[in-house]
C-alpha cells in the first residue's frame, strides 16, 4: 500500500509526516525519519497484536527536500 508523505529539514533534524494518517515523526537523518514513519504506519495498520503487517506492505511516496 502506498502512502504519500512529506519530508522536511529543520534545526533539530528531519520531520517525516503522513497527513492521511495524521502521523508525524522526527529523526536525525532523512533515512532515520522515513524509517520511523514507516514503522509508525505499520503499527497503526495492525488491528490487534496478533496480526502483523509485513515490511514490504508499506510503501512511501516522498515529497519534499
Beta strands, then each sheet from edge to edge (+ up, - down):
strand 1: 2-10
strand 2: 13-18
strand 3: 23-27
strand 4: 59-63
sheet 1: 3+ 2- 1+ 4+
end
